[in-house]
């Protein structure tokens, strides 16, 4: 589960936060990793949320359910926030995701007064633009990071399995909100990234987690890690 810390030179901006202790002992590394680079949660100025599944927002909470990052402004898509705090939507959701609504409401309460919402493609400042990637969740969002003529697309869970979904864009997970929208989003996103040769990264792409999308002759796609960044 990848999270991202962007240093603009003036601000520290976090994109997602991992699952804390919810997904076992190999998750929940966010606070320790911050400490290893000499930072504290209080140093973060802004948080951008791709969507409100546990492995993206739980890391923002303390073990007592309070704010881990007390001084940041939180940005999340409005449809996403409304959905994951809605009791009627919870009653109609698949069983595996029902507890996620409780987490969403607890997260909203913890950060009450610090949450800002947006809808549709929105420039959020600091060279970062939010853009819709619907399907995996109602308000699932990607972020385009632009600096000095280069771009990076953080695409959240538009790809859950790099081993499967680049070659089979119709492969779905039970917790995907809309299969039709997910497939359409992946096709559009892969076409754009392959045509523009834009570097992408996603929450569940394994190391090296930055790379390109190649379009194959048979219409499928391939993920090609940008290994030179890691000296591989």
Secondary structure in CASP SS format (residue, H / E / C, confidence):
PFRMAT SS
TARGET T0000
AUTHOR 0000-0000-0000
METHOD secondary structure of the structure
MODEL  1
X C 1.00
X C 1.00
X C 1.00
X E 1.00
X E 1.00
X E 1.00
X E 1.00
X C 1.00
X C 1.00
X C 1.00
X C 1.00
X E 1.00
X E 1.00
X E 1.00
X E 1.00
X C 1.00
X C 1.00
X C 1.00
X C 1.00
X C 1.00
X C 1.00
X C 1.00
X C 1.00
X C 1.00
X C 1.00
X C 1.00
X C 1.00
X C 1.00
X C 1.00
X H 1.00
X H 1.00
X H 1.00
X H 1.00
X H 1.00
X H 1.00
X H 1.00
X C 1.00
X C 1.00
X C 1.00
X C 1.00
X H 1.00
X H 1.00
X H 1.00
X C 1.00
X C 1.00
X E 1.00
X E 1.00
X E 1.00
X C 1.00
X C 1.00
X C 1.00
X C 1.00
X C 1.00
X H 1.00
X H 1.00
X H 1.00
X H 1.00
X H 1.00
X H 1.00
X H 1.00
X E 1.00
X C 1.00
X C 1.00
X C 1.00
X C 1.00
X C 1.00
X E 1.00
X C 1.00
X C 1.00
X C 1.00
X C 1.00
X C 1.00
X E 1.00
X E 1.00
X E 1.00
X E 1.00
X E 1.00
X H 1.00
X H 1.00
X H 1.00
X H 1.00
X H 1.00
X H 1.00
X C 1.00
X C 1.00
X C 1.00
X H 1.00
X H 1.00
X H 1.00
X H 1.00
X H 1.00
X H 1.00
X C 1.00
X C 1.00
X H 1.00
X H 1.00
X H 1.00
X H 1.00
X H 1.00
X H 1.00
X H 1.00
X H 1.00
X H 1.00
X H 1.00
X H 1.00
X H 1.00
X H 1.00
X H 1.00
X H 1.00
X H 1.00
X C 1.00
X C 1.00
X C 1.00
X C 1.00
X E 1.00
X E 1.00
X E 1.00
X E 1.00
X C 1.00
X C 1.00
X C 1.00
X E 1.00
X E 1.00
X C 1.00
X C 1.00
X C 1.00
X C 1.00
X E 1.00
X E 1.00
X E 1.00
X E 1.00
X E 1.00
X C 1.00
X C 1.00
X C 1.00
X C 1.00
X C 1.00
X C 1.00
X C 1.00
X C 1.00
X E 1.00
X E 1.00
X E 1.00
X E 1.00
X E 1.00
X E 1.00
X E 1.00
X C 1.00
X C 1.00
X E 1.00
X E 1.00
X E 1.00
X E 1.00
X E 1.00
X C 1.00
X C 1.00
X C 1.00
X C 1.00
X C 1.00
X C 1.00
X C 1.00
X H 1.00
X H 1.00
X H 1.00
X H 1.00
X C 1.00
X C 1.00
X C 1.00
X C 1.00
X C 1.00
X C 1.00
X C 1.00
X C 1.00
X C 1.00
X C 1.00
X C 1.00
X C 1.00
X C 1.00
X H 1.00
X H 1.00
X H 1.00
X H 1.00
X H 1.00
X H 1.00
X H 1.00
X H 1.00
X H 1.00
X H 1.00
X H 1.00
X H 1.00
X H 1.00
X H 1.00
X H 1.00
X H 1.00
X H 1.00
X H 1.00
X C 1.00
X C 1.00
X E 1.00
X E 1.00
X E 1.00
X C 1.00
X C 1.00
X C 1.00
X C 1.00
X C 1.00
X C 1.00
X C 1.00
X C 1.00
X C 1.00
X E 1.00
X E 1.00
X E 1.00
X E 1.00
X E 1.00
X C 1.00
X C 1.00
X C 1.00
X C 1.00
X C 1.00
X E 1.00
X E 1.00
X E 1.00
X E 1.00
X E 1.00
X C 1.00
X H 1.00
X H 1.00
X H 1.00
X H 1.00
X C 1.00
X C 1.00
END
